[in-house]
Amino acid sequence: MALRLAGELVLSALNRAEVRRHAAAPPPAAVAIMDPATYAQAVTYTLEKSRFGVITEIFDSLVLALVLFGGVLPSLFGHVAAWGGPAAVWSHALFILLAGVLLSVPSLPFDWWEQFRLEEKFGFNKSTAGLWLTDKLKGVALMFAIGFPLLWVLLSLVKWAGEAWWLWGFALMFGFQLLMLVLYPKLILPLFNKLTPLPEGDLRTRLLALGDRTGFRASAIEVIDGSKRSGHSNAYFTGFGRFRRIVLFDTLIAQLTPEELEAVLAHEIGHYRRGHIPKMIALSAGMMLGGFAVIAWLARSPWFNLSFGFPADELAPSFLLFGLLSGLVTFWFSPLTNLLSRQHEYEADAFAREAVGGPAPMVGALRKLAQKNLSNLTPHPWFSTFYYSHPTLVEREAALTAG
């Protein structure tokens, strides 16, 4: 835990030093992207976010250490498990969910400050206190409505499947993950945002024509009201197969020209046409299977639960502990997953360049998004290696124009 925190603090310090080094004299590539006033604001935004991130990282680490070694979780497990008796699986599932909710409470003031102070200061916050609170309550309600029965079935597999429970557990969770790719845009997303069909007109005609000539069909093109929460913008696909939907943020439509929106959509289509989606699903499946294997091994090892004050033969605490501790390990492998993700981004950019007849629309879109989002144009190389799933804008422009 201390090692990861030290790594995060060092990377943040390196990144702030790199940003300050270029603040007074930005490199030519950055000058071409942002005017001096916007660049200065982006530098300030980056530095303030970094300083705030350091505070939250230290606080979260202290909270995690307290709950892991202060006896809080074993006490909670003892009380909740007693509600159902020794053989009741439902109380063990409830323990995991209650622990997750309680662990999220200490960070709520930081979430609020980031939304209504930091993001507000730079003009990004469009939310209200009521909407923010409603989102939190809806999230908790969904966690119990979906997570409780799923965890109940998962923990019950030990009785049904014996030693091979973790293979069945992986199949259950992976199947649920695929199902949610279809159900999320239909059942979950509308609880938080309003989606409306893209109106008839030049933009819709242009995007549908792009889909036709690139061999990509979606069941719908929809606009999401992202502007009611944030000034940041995005575009993405949901679902797969015949359930695919194109989702455009209303802020994105307001910020880009039709040609630039076409390039952004072509980039997203490129992920599908280059096979990135099944590759990432397969990678996710492999990591999930490995995670279940590790949980099964830890649950069989008496030392693991006992080290944190839990009974040695209980699976629910093993699941919770794995969820809390796995990030301490996976953090050090993030450069590898980011490397694969960045390679996919380069390939999708190249696809977009060919689909729209040159790099200019994609370059223009990326520049506008960087300006509107006050992106950091000069991150430290080590920081971007650990935290950036996309290449930096300067790197993407170089690859687009070189091709």
N, C-alpha and C positions, 0 to 999 in steps of 0.2 A: 504494500500500500504506500509506504513512504517512498519507495523507489519510483513508482508511477507518478506520484505527486511531484517529486523532485524533477523527473523528466518533463512533466507538463510545465512546471515553473521555469525551467531552463529554456525550453522551446519558446515560451511566451516572452521571456526576456530577450532572447535572440531576435525574435520578430519585431519587438518594439524598437530595439536598437537599429535594426535594418530600416524600418520605416522612418525613424528620426534622421538617419544618415542621408536619406533621399528627400527629406521634407523641403529643405531650402533649395536643392538643385536636383529636381527629378530627372530621371534618364530620358533621352529623346523619345523612346517608345511610349513612355507615360505622357509626355508633353503632347504627343500626337493624339492621345485618347481623351484627355481632360484639359479643360482650361484651368489656369492657375487657381481661381477661386474654388472651383469644384475639387481640384486636387488637394488644396489645403483643407477643405472640409472633410474629404475622405481620409486624410491623414489623422485629423482630430477624432473622427468617428472610430477609426481603427484602434487608435491608442486608448480611447476611453473604453471601448469594448474589451480590449485586452486587460486593462487594469481591473475592470469589473469581473472579468472572467477569472482572474487570479484570486480575487476575494471569494468567489463562489466555489472555486476548486478547493481552496483551503478549508472553507466551511463544510463542504460536502464530505471531504476526507475525514474531518473531525467527527462529524455526525456518524459516518460509517464505522469509524473506529469505536465510537461510544456504543453503538447498538450491537456491534459484533463482540466486544469484550466486556461490556458493562452489565451483561445479564438481562438486558431488556427483552430480547427475542425469546430466550428460553422461558422467561416468566410469562410472556404473552402466549407462547405455545401451550404451556401447562394449563393456563386458564381456559383458552379456547378449546383445546382437546377435551377438557373435562366436560364441556357442554354436551358432547355426543357420546362419551364413554370410550373405552379402549379400542373398540372395533368400528367406530363410526368414521367412515372416510370423509363424509361431508364436512366435519369440523376441522379436519386437516386441510382441506381445500380452502375453507373459510379463513384459516390461519394465514395461509400464504397471501390471500387477497388483503386481509386486514393489515398485515405487515407492510405490504406494498403501499397501501393508502397512508398509514402512519409515517412511513419513511419519506413520503413526498411532502408532508406537512411542513417540516422545517424550511424547505426551499421555497415555499409560497411567497414570503416577503421578497425574495430575490427575483422570482418570476414577475411579481408585480412591479418592482422597481425597474427592471429591464424594459418592461412594456410601457409603463406610464411615466418614466423619467428619462431613461437612456434613449429609447426609440422615439419618444415624444420630442425630445430635444432636437433631434435631427429630422423631424417631420415625417417619420415612418409610421407612427402609431395612429390608427384610425379607429381603434376599439374604444369601448366604454367600460367602466368598472362593472356594470351590470352584465355586459356581454362576456367579459373575462370570467366573472364568477359563474355564469351560466355554463360556459364551456367546461370549466373545471368540474362542475356538478354532473354534467352530461357524461364526461369522461369516466367519472367514478361509477355512475349508474351503468354505463356500457361494460365497464370492467367486470362488474358483478354479474350482469345479465349474460354476458358471453363467457367470461373467464371462469365463473363458478361451476357451471355444468361441465365445461371442458376439463378443468382440473379434477373434478370429481371422477369423471371417466378415466382420466389419465392415472390417477392414484389407484383406482380400482383395478387397473390392469395387472397389478402385482398379484392380486388374488386369482385373477382369471388366467393369466399367461405364465405365472411363475418366473423363473430366471430369465426368460426371454421377453419380459415385459417391456424392456427398453426398445426392442425392435418394433413391437406393436405401438409403443408410445410415439416413436418417430413417425410411423405410418399415419397415426392419428393426427399429429401436429402438422405434418407436411401436407396431408390431405386438406386439413382445415385452412392452411395457408393458401393453397391453390383455390379453395372455395371462396375465400375472402377476396381474392383478386376479381371475382365476378360479382360478389354480393356487396362489397364495400361501396362502389359508386352508386348502387341502387338503394341500399338500406342505411348505411352509416353516414356517408358524406352529406346527404340531404338534411340530416339532423343538425348540421353545423353551418352549411352553406346552401345558397340557392343556386341551382344550375338551370340555365335557360338555353334553348337552341340558338345557335348563331343565326341572326336574321339573314334573310335573303339579301343578296347584294354582291358587289364585286369581290369582297373578301371571301365570302363563302364559295363563290364560283371558282375563285383562284385556288383555294385550298382543296376543293373537291377535284379540280383538274390536276393538281399536284399528286393527289392520291392515285388518280387514274394512271398517270404516266409513270409513276414509280411502283405500280403494282401493289398498292396498299389501300385497303378499304376499311373504314371504321363505321360502326353502327350509328354514330352520331357525332356532331361537332357541337360542343356546349361551352358556354361562358359561365365562369364561376365568379361570384361576387367577393373576390378576395379583398377588394378595397374597403370592406367594412371592418377589417381588422388591421390591415397593414398597407403601406405604400409599396412594399416589395412586390415583385411580379414573377410569373413563372408560366410554364406550359408543360403538359405531360399527357401521357396516355394512361388509361385505366382499363382493366380487364385484359383478356387475350382471346385469340380466335375471333369468332363472330360477335363476341361481346366487347370488342375494343371500342373505346370512346376517346375522342380528342377533347381535352379540356384546356381552355385558354383563360387565363386570369383577365378580368376586365381591365386591370391596370396595364397589362401587357398590350392589349389592343389599343389603349389610349396612348401608349408610349412609342409604338413602332409603326412604320408604314406597312401597307399591304405586302410589299416586296420583302421587307425584313421579317414579317410574320410568316411568310411563305418559307423563308430560309430556316427560321426556327422550327417550323413544323417538319421541314425536310430533314433537319438534324434528328428530330425524334423518330421519324420514319427510318432513318439510317440505322438506329439501334435495332429495330426489328429486322430490317433487310440484311444486316450483317450478323444476325444471329446472337446479338448480345443478350437478349432477354432469356432464352433458354440456357445460355451459358451461366448467367448470374443465378437463375433458379437452380441449376445443377450445383453450383458452388454453394448456394444457401443450403441445399439438401445435404451436401457432404458435411458442411460445418454443423448442421443440426444433428445429423447422425453421430458425428464425433462427440457432440455435446451430450447426447443421451448415453453414449457409451461411457463417458467420463462420470456422469451422474450415477450410473449403475455401479461403476467401480467404487466411487466414493461412498455410496450408500452401503456397500458390502464391507467397507473398511471402518471398524469401530472407532478408530482414532479421529476420524473426520468430524462426526457430530459431537463426540465427547470434547474435542478441543474447543468448541464454542458453547458448551454447556447443555447440549441437547442429548436426549436418549440415543443410544447407538443404533437402534434398530428401526428408526423412523425415517420414512422416505420424504415426507413433506419438508422437514428442515433441510435435508440434503438439496432439494430443489431450490429452496430459497437461498441457501448459502452459495450454491453454484451461481445463481443469478446475480448475487451481490459481489462475488469475487471474480467471476470470469473476466470482467472488464480489465482487471489488473494484469491479466495475461494477454488478452487479445489486443490491448493497446499497442504492444510491442510488435504485433504483426500487421498493424494498420498500413505501414508503408507498402507491403506486398499487395494487399487488396486495393489500395489506392493506385498502385502502379497499373494493375489490370484495368481499373475503372478509367484512368486517364488515357490508356491506349484505346479503349472503346470510344472515348470522347473524340479523340483524333480521327478515328475511322468514321464516326458519325458526321463530324465536320466535313471530311472529305466527300462523303456521300452528298451532303447538302450543297457543297460547292458545285458538284457535277449536276445535281438536280435542278439548280436555279441558274446555271450557265455562268458561273464565276464566283469569286470570293466576296465581291463587294457587298451584297445584301447581308451575308452572314457577319462580315466584319462590322458593318454598320449597326446591326442588331446587338452584337456583343458590346460595342462601344457605348451605345445608348443605355444598355442594361447596367454596365459598369458605372456610368455616370449617375443614373437614377438610384442605384443601390449603394453608391459611395464605396465601391469595391476597393480593396487593397491591391494596388498595382505592383508593389515591391515587397512581397513577403520574403522572409528568410527562406532559403532553399530547404533547410531541415524542417522548418515549420510547415511548409507546403507539403513536404514528403509525408509527414505524419497526419496532417489534417485535411488536405485538399484532395477530394475525389475527382476534381476537374483540373486540367492544366490551368496555369495562370493565363490571363487575357493576353499578355505579351507573347507567351508561348503559343497560344492558339492562333493568334494573328500571323505569327511567323510561319506556322505550318500551313495555314490556309493560303497565304500569298505565295509561299514557295511552291505549292502544288500547282 
